[in-house]
């Protein structure tokens, strides 16, 4: 964590900088996952190993987090939701169009609104329904292909983006539901989830032959996976630092820069192109997310404004 600046302007700039760092890490994370896949390490294995190392480091740093987590079995749902978030998103951006997957992930306001109604009893207002319509309209534009008719997910990557966003919306709702739990217990639950769920999925798929088993230990993929783990851990710490020092609405707006980083990196490094339909639909989805972050709508919003790891 950076030292606390004394000057208010410097402090705010440091907080914004930390949020941008986290957005950058996740916006370009698709590239190292694809590089590791080229070395024979599927993104599910890479995610499991990365979060396993992160869990180990967090455990050494805050050993008291384990008793706090184990005393609260209800946090198991957060473990599962956080794990599915990371497994789905990282797999999706490895095999699909990066911007498309990220935009479908950002349908979170839709899922958050429904989950908050179900689990927290929060009302669904007319403004919230408007945001849902905006987001679904944007998704329809992104997904629409003249030759396939209805604008429905057409690939595994599409479904992974949607599932990842829905799972992260559940994480945000569970954070509010269990806000009395210590921060370190919730954070550890998310790191453990990233390790346990991705590893379990990878082992199950490898047993059926759907994906390959991890390659034999070799310096390139071990070093690459360790570097990725440290980057994700650093990004999460940066998020917690920035989100704790800025209004939630500001945090949400800054975090939308992840889409920009994903778009620029996918064009520059992945050779992807951004069509007019993707841009138009993306603007509607991001508009719905932005509206969900405004103070009046914050309870139903779904952004990474909780200060918790993804």
ChimeraX attribute file (.defattr): number of C-alpha atoms within 10 A of each C-alpha:
attribute: neighborCount
match mode: 1-to-1
recipient: residues
	/A:1	10
	/A:2	10
	/A:3	7
	/A:4	11
	/A:5	13
	/A:6	8
	/A:7	9
	/A:8	9
	/A:9	10
	/A:10	12
	/A:11	17
	/A:12	15
	/A:13	14
	/A:14	20
	/A:15	25
	/A:16	23
	/A:17	16
	/A:18	25
	/A:19	33
	/A:20	24
	/A:21	22
	/A:22	26
	/A:23	26
	/A:24	20
	/A:25	21
	/A:26	22
	/A:27	26
	/A:28	22
	/A:29	21
	/A:30	25
	/A:31	18
	/A:32	17
	/A:33	25
	/A:34	20
	/A:35	17
	/A:36	21
	/A:37	18
	/A:38	11
	/A:39	15
	/A:40	17
	/A:41	23
	/A:42	23
	/A:43	28
	/A:44	29
	/A:45	27
	/A:46	30
	/A:47	28
	/A:48	28
	/A:49	22
	/A:50	24
	/A:51	29
	/A:52	21
	/A:53	20
	/A:54	24
	/A:55	23
	/A:56	15
	/A:57	14
	/A:58	18
	/A:59	15
	/A:60	11
	/A:61	10
	/A:62	13
	/A:63	13
	/A:64	12
	/A:65	20
	/A:66	15
	/A:67	10
	/A:68	17
	/A:69	21
	/A:70	13
	/A:71	11
	/A:72	13
	/A:73	10
	/A:74	12
	/A:75	20
	/A:76	17
	/A:77	16
	/A:78	27
	/A:79	24
	/A:80	21
	/A:81	26
	/A:82	29
	/A:83	30
	/A:84	26
	/A:85	30
	/A:86	28
	/A:87	29
	/A:88	25
	/A:89	29
	/A:90	27
	/A:91	26
	/A:92	28
	/A:93	28
	/A:94	24
	/A:95	19
	/A:96	18
	/A:97	19
	/A:98	27
	/A:99	27
	/A:100	26
	/A:101	26
	/A:102	27
	/A:103	28
	/A:104	29
	/A:105	26
	/A:106	29
	/A:107	28
	/A:108	30
	/A:109	28
	/A:110	26
	/A:111	24
	/A:112	26
	/A:113	27
	/A:114	19
	/A:115	20
	/A:116	24
	/A:117	15
	/A:118	11
	/A:119	12
	/A:120	14
	/A:121	10
	/A:122	14
	/A:123	14
	/A:124	13
	/A:125	12
	/A:126	9
	/A:127	13
	/A:128	20
	/A:129	13
	/A:130	13
	/A:131	24
	/A:132	23
	/A:133	16
	/A:134	22
	/A:135	28
	/A:136	19
	/A:137	17
	/A:138	27
	/A:139	25
	/A:140	18
	/A:141	20
	/A:142	25
	/A:143	21
	/A:144	19
	/A:145	14
	/A:146	8
	/A:147	6
	/A:148	10
	/A:149	8
	/A:150	12
	/A:151	15
	/A:152	15
	/A:153	18
	/A:154	13
	/A:155	11
	/A:156	13
	/A:157	24
	/A:158	25
	/A:159	19
	/A:160	27
	/A:161	29
	/A:162	25
	/A:163	23
	/A:164	31
	/A:165	31
	/A:166	25
	/A:167	26
	/A:168	29
	/A:169	32
	/A:170	27
	/A:171	30
	/A:172	27
	/A:173	26
	/A:174	21
	/A:175	20
	/A:176	15
	/A:177	13
	/A:178	15
	/A:179	11
	/A:180	9
	/A:181	16
	/A:182	12
	/A:183	17
	/A:184	19
	/A:185	20
	/A:186	27
	/A:187	25
	/A:188	25
	/A:189	26
	/A:190	29
	/A:191	26
	/A:192	25
	/A:193	28
	/A:194	31
	/A:195	27
	/A:196	22
	/A:197	23
	/A:198	30
	/A:199	22
	/A:200	14
	/A:201	16
	/A:202	24
	/A:203	18
	/A:204	13
	/A:205	15
	/A:206	15
	/A:207	12
	/A:208	9
	/A:209	10
	/A:210	10
	/A:211	17
	/A:212	16
	/A:213	16
	/A:214	16
	/A:215	11
	/A:216	10
	/A:217	8
	/A:218	9
	/A:219	9
	/A:220	10
	/A:221	20
	/A:222	16
	/A:223	11
	/A:224	17
	/A:225	25
	/A:226	17
	/A:227	14
	/A:228	22
	/A:229	22
	/A:230	16
	/A:231	19
	/A:232	21
	/A:233	24
	/A:234	18
	/A:235	23
	/A:236	24
	/A:237	20
	/A:238	26
	/A:239	29
	/A:240	23
	/A:241	21
	/A:242	27
	/A:243	25
	/A:244	16
	/A:245	15
	/A:246	17
	/A:247	12
	/A:248	20
	/A:249	22
	/A:250	16
	/A:251	25
	/A:252	25
	/A:253	19
	/A:254	17
	/A:255	23
	/A:256	20
	/A:257	18
	/A:258	22
	/A:259	23
	/A:260	16
	/A:261	20
	/A:262	27
	/A:263	23
	/A:264	18
	/A:265	21
	/A:266	22
	/A:267	15
	/A:268	11
	/A:269	11
	/A:270	15
	/A:271	8
	/A:272	15
	/A:273	14
	/A:274	14
	/A:275	9
	/A:276	11
	/A:277	16
	/A:278	19
	/A:279	17
	/A:280	14
	/A:281	24
	/A:282	25
	/A:283	16
	/A:284	22
	/A:285	30
	/A:286	21
	/A:287	16
	/A:288	26
	/A:289	26
	/A:290	21
	/A:291	21
	/A:292	28
	/A:293	25
	/A:294	16
	/A:295	13
	/A:296	12
	/A:297	17
	/A:298	15
	/A:299	18
	/A:300	27
	/A:301	31
	/A:302	31
	/A:303	27
	/A:304	25
	/A:305	26
	/A:306	20
	/A:307	24
	/A:308	22
	/A:309	23
	/A:310	22
